[in-house]
Amino acid sequence: MNSPLILELLGLRYKLLWAKTRSRNGRIALFLTGYLLLLLLFVLMAFGGFGAAIAAVRAGKSLAIAQAVLTSLFIQAVISTNILGFGMNNLFNETELRRYPLSAADRALARHITSLLDPFWFLFLLLELGFALGLYGLGAAGFWNSTLAVLLMFLVNYLCARVVAAYIDRLMKRKGGPAILLSLVMLLSILPGALAPLFEKNKALGARVVEHLGFLPSFAAADAMLGGFGAASRGFLLLVFWTAAFALLLIRVEKRPPERRAAAATRLTWESPFDRAGAFFGPALGPFVAHWLCFYARNPRTRTLMLLSLPLTAFLTYSTGHTLGADGLFVAALGTASLATFFGTARIAVNQFGYSGGGFRRYLLLPGDPAGALRAGSYASLIMGAAAIPVLLVAWIALVPPFDPRRIVMLLASALTGLFLFNAAGVWVTLLNPRKGNYDSNFGNDLSLGGNVVVIGSVLCAMLLPRLLHHFAPAAVSPQSWWMLLPLPALAAALYRVSLTAAGPVFTARRERLLALVEGRD
């Protein structure tokens, strides 16, 4: 192994990150990252780590609670890294690393080390170490056993997340892959709720199932931390086995040749659904709108997220609504209704030109106003997001009786408000804080700081704002006050229209800067 060169690449990685902090956005990102990491460190160590350990020891069920906590952390790490994309990006790809005198094994090691050193993975490591140190501080576990078990489980967790991402990426490249993935997600979302009543009625069934899960990495880590000599040895051997198994599986998946794609049709047609939708915007803007609708629809990640948006909305509505009382389902739906309108298109809507590469030049050379491409792209996002609203309302009427027209009006107003506000913000992030991205990438977070702020902030607002109104101003989310929400879509639409109008001159002034960025010259 060429250790000096790999360490030099790691040093280069952080030099590049530090160089970016000299910009204004870089300083903001550094400040926010440091602040959040410090805050999360206190929260995770105080509540996630020591708090869970104290509860486990006091209950006299240290092993059982450790198994549950570590399993939850393991599953959350796999799901969150694959959905959010943090901790899964390769700073150096295979082509770039071939410029260095590294063997194939060294190149693979360099790629995975740079991904593993992402701060997002450190958050899970801190949580797991906090739990282990809490058990050690209470005298329930040894220091070295707990620390080593956590480090091994952390490595297994990363490798497992990588394997899952690789298989999902291959699934998305197959015909019917998005539908299969949607079915799997819906099955995993419905299965826990369907099995919960069965386990509640039969307590012994849960104990028998747990007895057969001792081979899992999280259960093995719990045995290594809290078991006797025999159980701890078995736990460490299992962790080593899982590390080797996932590493070999990942090597096998990465060495397999990519799936061949079917040849694209070469026949040109002007009667596609995209062209018919674009025709409503007139001859000057219609072709641009049709182009952007096709641009969205052909993106594999957009198709997947569009399919997942409604099941995810239903899951979030149910999981958060039952904690808010008798009318909690409707209160939660007021927020998640807007989430469904932009979840699928968010990645491109806040970075329209970042995925066009050299094709961005076409927008500047075609006759007409170049800013029309910006407006058309925003209109396309608006159309695709609005398509989810009728499905959402029909699902609410069918699944949540009794029928109340006032609630339907409120859900419609919430969805339209979120749709217009998000796309208004997306226009400005597209112009002021874009970033070059990979159009064909199914995973990874390739948004800029502004894009992440808008997307994550919009999701948090959609989840938290109805809860806050329900707590501090319950009349605002009551069906009796349905008329109070009627002005919101009109105000949001007016803000969106003003944003589009004002963004035109900004686009013209920044077009050279945008061109350099999307072509990778800046």
Helices and strands as residue ranges (DSSP letters): H 3-20, H 24-43, I 44-51, H 52-59, H 62-84, H 94-97, H 104-116, H 119-137, H 143-172, H 177-201, H 203-211, H 217-226, H 229-255, H 273-278, G 279-281, H 282-297, H 300-321, H 328-342, H 346-349, G 352-355, G 357-359, H 360-365, H 372-386, H 388-399, H 405-432, H 449-472, G 474-477, G 479-485, H 487-518
